[in-house]
Every structure is written in structure tokens, then in C-alpha cells.
Amino acid sequence: IYEWILGAVLLFFFLVLLYYNLSVYRKCCKYEKKRKDITVEDSSLPGISVIITSKNDSEQLEKNLPFVLEQDYPNFEVIVVNSGSTDETDTVLKSASNKYPGLYHTFTPAESEEINEKKLALTVGIKAAKNDILLFTESYCKPCSNKWIREYGKQFTLGKDILLGYSKVNLPKKVRHSKYIMYDNLIYHLKFLSMAISGRPFMGTGRNMAYKKELFFGNKGFSSILGIDGGEDDLFINRISNRHNTGVVITPDSMTVTDSIEGLSSWRSLKSKFLYTKQLYKGLNNLFFGLENFSKYSFTILLVISILIGIYSLNYILIGFSLLLFIIKFLVRLSVINKNSKHFDSGDFGLKLLYLDLIQPLFNQRFTRYANERNRAIMSVRKWYK
């Protein structure tokens, strides 16, 4: 009878994982397939202010800023806030402003409180913005198309207050763990974009998102997350988003991309601030995706046990049943991930998906420990100085 029980539990976790793949991760592909293109006259498009903060990142800023400033959009401005940089950022901005009249740049002092430094820089940029719609990206990112702002502008005419987008990573093949980084970035975006499509938004990324200025000031800016290191994008969206005011923009022209990731350590540094603030999210989304990881490992362990018991007891039905569930699960997962990967230009994973699927949660646990340790060290140093 224990073989029947084992098979039943294995089937249960199989069905749970099938639900996640078909009802959650497939949302983005289904959304894009059903989406109808919006045609809006230039005169009806809203004014948009693009806001970028930069701290000691002059090389990336100089390389990426022209892609933002040369957008095909009738009414936009670009505001860059120099957040206490000590490199050539100011020189880069002064040179760019001579060429691009739509660029406005300001600064925050180098002695700004470090824990809220970026929040202060963003607040300065938001207050300086002339338009009600604020579009955010980073100095190390660039738009994938000169229609980037236009895609957001068209979508805002449908009445949403917050729009979440996708940000790709562009990695040379020589970069170690490049497949893992691209897969991790894909899954990271699929989670919050799919939930937003389902009417349960819980975060966004400052590499590519937009919201209305009135929403920022209506929620008293970043006051609810002051004293928390980071969170000016994901945690802020977690606090202000709901099923009625949040949408997504995931067309190919609406994406941004970064090519500044040099390996696993730089990816860990980029992700660590999100993995720390993730623990402070309101709602049940952490528990929801935690159940997926639990089911994933439970299914794998029970699969191995079922096959071994089947071999030992010569129960070929149990062996065949277990292998059938494994094959179906893998093919469904591969189909869903590769369709998303094709749309978001994140590569093709093939059989590597078996490995990547299992190590990705483990790496995130490791990165979370790193983020927590780093945060504790930073806070202890600040207390000592005080």
C-alpha cells in the first residue's frame, strides 16, 4: 500500500507544478498573444518624464544615455540625477546637455544619508519632472528600441497608474554561468509580471517601470520605506500597487537591456538588494512561490525514491508511472519557459533546464544570506558611527 501512497503523493506534487507552469508562468505569453496593438495619435499621447539616477557610473551613463535621449516620442524629457558621484558623471551630463536640449540634470550632495541616498535622488528627480507620468530606468540600462517611451505612452492611455516592464540581460558566451544568469533573470520577471497580469501585483524593477507622479505624492513618497536599505522600486510598488491600478508593458519595443553584468558576483550584487527587501513584502506572494519550490524539490526526491523502490520490488507500474509524470512535467516546463524565453530574447535552455530549475532556488537562498549579512554589516557600521 505504501507504493500506492507514494504514487499518489508524487501525482499531487506533479499537479501542483503543472498549475504553476500553465496558470502562472504561461500568463505573459498568453497576454501577448491576445493583446491588440493600440494606435494613438501623437497629439493624444501623454507627456512623459524619464528619470535616471547615477552614482559613479559615468562610463555606462555615457554609453546608454543617447539611446534614451533619441527616442521617437513627441513629448518627453529626460532627468538624470547625479547622486554624489566622484567620477566623470558631471562632465558626461554637461556634454550631453549641449547636444540634447531635452536633457535636464541635477544632483544630490555626496554627504547624503547612505541608506536613503537613492530615494533622495529619485525624489529630487520626481520633483523636477514636468510631466505626470514618470518612467524609470538605470544608468547601466538602455532601451531595446527607439519606441520604448511610445509603448508606455500608448499603454497609459488605457487608464492604469502603474506599468511594469521587462529588462533583459545581454551576456557574452564567455561569461561564466551566463545561462544561469539569463534563466534567473527570466524567472524573476515572469513571477512579478505574471502576477500583475493576474491582478495580484507585488513588485517591479527600477530597470524598467513607470507610474504617475500623483500616485507618488499621494502616498507621501518613500516615507513608508524610509530607514530600509533599498526598496525604492520593488518595495515601493509592493506598497502602492493593486489589481485596479497596475498593468504591464511587455512588447519587444518596451524592454530595456543591460550588458554590464560581468559574472555571477556582479549578478549577485545586483540581485542582493531585491532579495533583502523581498522579505519585507506585504501579501502572500513569498509564500505562494515558496510552495512552488517546496513542490519542486518534493517531486524530485519522491521521483528518485519511487524509481528505486520500483526497481527493488520489481514494480514496473510504479517505475513507468513515475517516469511518465517526470517526462510530462519536463516537456510542459520546457515548452512554457522556451516560449517566454523566445519572446523576451533570453536564449534557449534545452536539457539544461533540468539543472537550472533545481539550482536557481538554491542560489537565491545563498544570495539572500549574502544580502542579509551585508545589510547587518552596513547597519552595524552606521550605528557605530552614530
Buried (B, 14 or more C-beta within 10 A) or exposed (E): EEBEEBBEBBBBBBEBBBEBBBEBBBBBBBBBEEEEEEEBEEEEBBBBBBBBBBBBBBBBBBBBBEBBBEBEBBBBBBBBBBBBBEBBBBEBBEEBBEEBEBBBBBBBEEEBEEBBBBBBBBBBBBEBBEBBBBBBBBBBBBBBBBBBBBBBBBBBEEEBBBBBBBBBBBBEEEBEBBBBBBBBBBBBBBBBBBBBBEEBBBBBBBBBBBBBBEBBEEBEBBEBBBEBBBBBBBBBBBBBBEEEBBBBBBBBBBBBBBBBBEBBEEBBBBBBBBBBBBEBBEBEBBEBBEEBBEBBEBBBEBBEBBBEBBEEEEBEEBBEBBBEBBEEBBEBBBBBBBBBBEBBBBBEBEEEBBEBBEBBBEBBEEBBEBBBEBBEEEEEEEEEEE
